[in-house]
Amino acid sequence: MNNQPLVSVIVPIYGVEAYIAQCAESLLVQTYPAIQFIFVNDGTKDRSMDVLSNVLARFPGRQVCIVNQENRGLPQARAAGLRVAEGEYIQHVDGDDWVEPDLVERLVHKAQESGADLVYFNFWKEHASYRKLDRERHYDSSRKVLYMRRLYNYRAYGYVWNKFARKSLYDHLFFPRYNMHEDIVISTQLLFRAQHIEQLPVPLVHYRRNNPSSVMHLAIKKRRVQSANNLLDMYEHYREQMAGSPVEPVLDVLILRCAWVAFSLDRELYRERPYLKEMARRLPLIPGRRVNLFQQLILKVYLAFSRS
């Protein structure tokens, strides 16, 4: 490959002492030579950074940047990494996952060969006693709105780490407050901004599902309410200029998802976001899995008799 653009790989670190060595090693042995490795210490309280230092010492020739900050959560750790990123392309990797040794080489080749702004790919889900290959459906650039909408309906993956994107797509991006489904907020904006998307139907990341400190082990109510708040924050960020915004193509499915969370788990959301009830009342029935038609009918009955 004659033209070798710099790629910035961003790895947030918090509570991954048991996993960061495998993650870092899988990155530092990449077959692609032009990589800036950015490790963001998000105020981790364990020995993750000591373990990382020991691994880095074995790879003195790599371009490494360490960012230290107080604990601010995964979205802001990613944002901190982006602020120092120098690459033409960005790849996110979670500190408890690991990657194939030719991850970056394959993605750069696909992006350059096709001219894509964003390349998405398959991955392995690594459970304690087995692994499962997860395949993303094929979406070309003409179907990206369908891709975006399916992020909200459990029919497409919102993970930011299976999307290799030009750094320019991240310019002035809105970043959410909470960890839960922060990927969907970011992926919605990246997909909307990308003029050309391509799929690389190869599993390149090993997504660890047995980390007891993962956000997925939070109580389900807390996870879903945090998710709804992230989505509604994004809506409010773009509300004044909704036409032509990343939220416009997904507004109905976004509001439906959040209205159901408010009804089923935390009706305080309706008081905190007074517009939510009225917007949900105006929605038509929307086929899908995340909030099925029966649940939507229940929600409509509640909204019809709840005018305050």
C-alpha positions as CSV (number, residue, x, y, z in Angstrom):
1,M,0.0,0.0,0.0
2,N,1.8,3.1,-1.3
3,N,-0.4,5.7,0.3
4,Q,-0.5,5.0,4.0
5,P,-2.7,7.6,5.9
6,L,-2.3,7.9,9.6
7,V,-5.0,6.1,11.6
8,S,-5.8,7.1,15.2
9,V,-7.0,4.2,17.5
10,I,-8.7,5.5,20.7
11,V,-8.9,3.2,23.7
12,P,-10.8,4.4,26.9
13,I,-9.5,2.8,30.1
14,Y,-11.5,2.4,33.2
15,G,-11.6,-0.8,35.4
16,V,-10.0,-3.1,32.8
17,E,-7.0,-4.3,34.7
18,A,-7.7,-7.9,33.8
19,Y,-8.2,-7.2,30.1
20,I,-6.1,-4.3,29.0
21,A,-2.9,-6.3,28.3
22,Q,-4.7,-8.5,25.8
23,C,-6.4,-5.4,24.2
24,A,-3.2,-3.4,24.0
25,E,-1.1,-6.3,22.6
26,S,-3.6,-7.0,19.9
27,L,-3.3,-3.4,18.8
28,L,0.4,-3.0,19.1
29,V,1.0,-6.0,16.8
30,Q,-1.1,-4.5,14.0
31,T,0.3,-5.2,10.5
32,Y,-0.5,-1.6,9.5
33,P,2.5,0.7,10.3
34,A,0.9,4.2,10.4
35,I,-1.1,4.2,13.6
36,Q,-1.4,6.6,16.5
37,F,-2.4,4.7,19.6
38,I,-4.4,6.9,22.1
39,F,-5.0,5.4,25.5
40,V,-7.4,7.6,27.6
41,N,-7.1,7.0,31.4
42,D,-10.6,7.9,32.6
43,G,-9.5,8.1,36.2
44,T,-9.3,4.4,36.6
45,K,-8.9,3.2,40.2
46,D,-7.3,-0.1,39.5
47,R,-3.9,-1.1,38.1
48,S,-5.0,-0.8,34.4
49,M,-2.4,1.9,33.7
50,D,0.4,-0.1,35.3
51,V,-0.4,-3.1,33.2
52,L,-0.6,-1.0,30.1
53,S,2.8,0.6,30.8
54,N,4.3,-2.9,31.0
55,V,2.9,-3.8,27.7
56,L,3.9,-0.5,26.0
57,A,7.5,-1.1,27.2
58,R,7.7,-4.1,24.9
59,F,6.8,-2.0,21.8
60,P,9.1,1.0,21.9
61,G,8.7,1.9,18.2
62,R,4.9,2.6,18.3
63,Q,3.4,6.1,18.3
64,V,1.6,6.3,21.6
65,C,-0.3,9.1,23.3
66,I,-1.6,8.8,26.9
67,V,-4.4,11.1,28.1
68,N,-5.1,11.3,31.8
69,Q,-8.4,12.8,33.1
70,E,-10.7,12.5,36.1
71,N,-13.4,10.0,35.6
72,R,-16.0,11.5,33.3
73,G,-17.5,8.3,31.7
74,L,-17.0,6.5,28.4
75,P,-18.4,9.2,26.0
76,Q,-16.2,11.9,27.4
77,A,-13.2,9.5,27.3
78,R,-13.8,9.0,23.6
79,A,-14.1,12.7,23.1
80,A,-10.8,13.4,24.9
81,G,-9.1,10.9,22.6
82,L,-10.5,12.6,19.6
83,R,-9.2,16.0,20.7
84,V,-5.6,14.7,20.4
85,A,-6.2,12.4,17.4
86,E,-4.0,13.3,14.4
87,G,-5.1,10.5,12.0
88,E,-7.2,10.8,8.9
89,Y,-9.3,7.9,10.1
90,I,-10.6,7.0,13.6
91,Q,-11.0,3.5,15.1
92,H,-12.4,3.1,18.6
93,V,-11.6,0.0,20.7
94,D,-12.9,-0.7,24.2
95,G,-10.3,-1.6,26.8
96,D,-11.8,-5.0,27.6
97,D,-12.0,-6.2,24.0
98,W,-9.3,-7.3,21.6
99,V,-8.9,-7.2,17.8
100,E,-7.6,-9.1,14.8
101,P,-3.9,-8.3,13.9
102,D,-4.9,-7.0,10.5
103,L,-7.9,-4.9,11.7
104,V,-6.5,-1.5,10.6
105,E,-4.8,-2.8,7.4
106,R,-8.1,-4.3,6.2
107,L,-10.1,-1.2,7.0
108,V,-7.7,1.3,5.4
109,H,-7.6,-0.9,2.3
110,K,-11.4,-1.1,2.1
111,A,-11.8,2.7,2.7
112,Q,-9.2,3.6,0.1
113,E,-10.3,1.1,-2.4
114,S,-14.0,2.2,-2.2
115,G,-13.6,5.9,-1.3
116,A,-15.8,5.3,1.8
117,D,-16.1,7.8,4.6
118,L,-17.3,5.0,6.9
119,V,-16.6,1.3,6.8
120,Y,-18.6,-1.0,9.2
121,F,-17.7,-4.7,9.9
122,N,-18.7,-7.9,11.7
123,F,-17.4,-9.0,15.1
124,W,-17.2,-11.9,17.5
125,K,-19.2,-11.8,20.8
126,E,-17.0,-13.5,23.4
127,H,-18.9,-15.2,26.2
128,A,-17.3,-17.0,29.1
129,S,-17.7,-20.5,27.5
130,Y,-18.4,-19.8,23.8
131,R,-18.2,-17.3,21.1
132,K,-20.8,-16.1,18.6
133,L,-20.2,-14.5,15.2
134,D,-22.4,-11.4,14.8
135,R,-23.0,-10.3,11.2
136,E,-24.2,-6.9,10.3
137,R,-26.7,-6.6,7.4
138,H,-25.6,-5.0,4.2
139,Y,-26.4,-1.3,3.8
140,D,-25.1,0.8,0.9
141,S,-25.1,4.5,0.9
142,S,-28.6,4.7,-0.5
143,R,-29.9,2.7,2.4
144,K,-28.2,4.6,5.2
145,V,-31.4,6.1,6.6
146,L,-32.8,2.5,7.0
147,Y,-29.5,1.6,8.7
148,M,-29.9,4.6,11.1
149,R,-33.6,3.7,11.9
150,R,-32.7,0.1,12.6
151,L,-30.2,1.2,15.3
152,Y,-33.3,2.1,17.4
153,N,-35.1,-1.1,16.8
154,Y,-32.6,-3.9,17.7
155,R,-32.2,-4.7,13.9
156,A,-28.7,-3.1,13.5
157,Y,-25.7,-2.6,15.7
158,G,-25.1,0.9,17.1
159,Y,-21.6,0.1,18.3
160,V,-19.1,2.8,17.5
161,W,-16.2,0.4,17.6
162,N,-17.4,-1.5,14.5
163,K,-17.4,1.7,12.4
164,F,-14.1,2.9,10.9
165,A,-14.7,6.6,10.0
166,R,-12.9,9.6,8.6
167,K,-12.0,12.0,11.4
168,S,-13.8,14.8,9.7
169,L,-17.1,13.1,10.4
170,Y,-16.5,13.7,14.1
171,D,-16.2,17.5,13.7
172,H,-18.6,19.3,16.1
173,L,-20.2,16.0,17.1
174,F,-22.7,15.9,20.0
175,F,-21.4,13.6,22.8
176,P,-23.9,12.2,25.3
177,R,-23.6,12.3,29.1
178,Y,-24.1,8.7,30.0
179,N,-22.4,5.4,29.1
180,M,-25.6,3.5,28.1
181,H,-26.2,3.5,24.4
182,E,-23.8,6.3,23.9
183,D,-22.8,4.4,20.7
184,I,-26.2,4.9,19.2
185,V,-26.0,8.6,19.7
186,I,-22.6,8.8,18.0
187,S,-23.4,6.3,15.3
188,T,-26.6,8.1,14.3
189,Q,-24.5,11.2,13.6
190,L,-21.6,9.5,11.9
191,L,-23.9,7.6,9.5
192,F,-25.9,10.7,8.7
193,R,-22.8,12.7,7.9
194,A,-21.1,9.9,5.8
195,Q,-21.6,10.4,2.1
196,H,-20.3,6.9,1.3
197,I,-20.6,3.9,3.5
198,E,-19.3,0.4,2.9
199,Q,-19.4,-2.9,4.6
200,L,-16.5,-5.2,5.2
201,P,-18.2,-8.5,6.0
202,V,-15.3,-9.9,8.2
203,P,-15.2,-10.3,12.0
204,L,-12.4,-8.0,13.2
205,V,-13.2,-7.3,16.9
206,H,-13.7,-9.7,19.8
207,Y,-16.4,-8.1,21.9
208,R,-16.1,-9.4,25.5
209,R,-19.4,-10.2,27.1
210,N,-18.2,-11.6,30.4
211,N,-16.7,-8.4,32.0
212,P,-18.5,-8.1,35.4
213,S,-17.7,-4.3,35.6
214,S,-19.3,-3.6,32.2
215,V,-22.1,-1.1,31.9
216,M,-24.3,-4.0,30.8
217,H,-24.3,-5.3,34.4
218,L,-26.1,-2.2,35.7
219,A,-29.7,-2.6,36.7
220,I,-31.9,-2.7,33.6
221,K,-34.0,0.3,34.8
222,K,-30.9,2.4,35.2
223,R,-29.5,1.4,31.8
224,R,-32.7,2.1,29.9
225,V,-33.3,5.4,31.6
226,Q,-29.7,6.5,30.9
227,S,-30.2,5.5,27.3
228,A,-33.4,7.5,27.0
229,N,-31.8,10.6,28.5
230,N,-28.9,10.3,26.1
231,L,-31.3,10.1,23.1
232,L,-33.4,13.0,24.3
233,D,-30.4,15.1,25.0
234,M,-29.4,14.5,21.3
235,Y,-32.9,15.5,20.2
236,E,-32.7,18.7,22.2
237,H,-29.3,19.5,20.9
238,Y,-30.6,19.5,17.3
239,R,-34.2,20.6,18.1
240,E,-33.8,24.3,16.9
241,Q,-32.5,23.2,13.5
242,M,-34.2,19.8,13.1
243,A,-34.5,20.0,9.3
244,G,-31.4,18.4,7.7
245,S,-30.1,17.3,11.1
246,P,-29.0,13.7,12.0
247,V,-32.1,13.4,14.3
248,E,-34.7,14.2,11.6
249,P,-34.7,10.7,9.9
250,V,-35.0,8.9,13.2
251,L,-37.2,11.3,15.2
252,D,-40.3,9.1,15.4
253,V,-38.5,5.9,16.5
254,L,-36.4,7.9,18.9
255,I,-39.4,9.5,20.6
256,L,-41.3,6.1,20.6
257,R,-38.4,4.4,22.3
258,C,-38.0,7.1,25.0
259,A,-41.8,7.4,25.6
260,W,-42.0,3.7,26.3
261,V,-39.1,3.9,28.7
262,A,-40.9,6.7,30.5
263,F,-44.2,4.8,30.7
264,S,-42.8,1.4,31.7
265,L,-39.8,2.4,33.9
266,D,-39.7,6.0,35.0
267,R,-42.5,8.4,34.5
268,E,-40.4,11.2,36.0
269,L,-39.0,11.5,32.4
270,Y,-42.4,12.9,31.3
271,R,-42.1,15.6,34.0
272,E,-38.5,16.3,33.2
273,R,-39.2,16.5,29.4
274,P,-42.7,18.0,29.0
275,Y,-42.6,17.7,25.2
276,L,-42.3,13.9,25.3
277,K,-46.0,13.1,25.9
278,E,-47.3,15.4,23.3
279,M,-44.8,14.2,20.7
280,A,-45.6,10.5,21.5
281,R,-49.3,11.1,21.2
282,R,-48.9,12.3,17.6
283,L,-46.9,9.2,16.5
284,P,-48.5,6.6,14.2
285,L,-48.1,3.0,14.9
286,I,-44.6,1.9,13.9
287,P,-43.8,-1.7,13.2
288,G,-40.8,-3.0,15.0
289,R,-39.2,-5.1,17.7
290,R,-38.0,-2.5,20.3
291,V,-41.5,-1.4,21.1
292,N,-44.0,-3.8,19.5
293,L,-47.4,-2.9,18.3
294,F,-49.2,-4.2,21.4
295,Q,-46.9,-2.1,23.6
296,Q,-47.6,0.9,21.4
297,L,-51.4,0.4,21.9
298,I,-50.9,0.3,25.6
299,L,-48.8,3.5,25.5
300,K,-51.5,5.2,23.4
301,V,-54.2,4.4,25.9
302,Y,-52.1,5.8,28.7
303,L,-51.3,8.9,26.8
304,A,-54.9,9.5,25.8
305,F,-56.0,9.5,29.5
306,S,-53.0,11.4,30.7
307,R,-53.2,15.0,29.6
308,S,-51.1,16.7,32.2
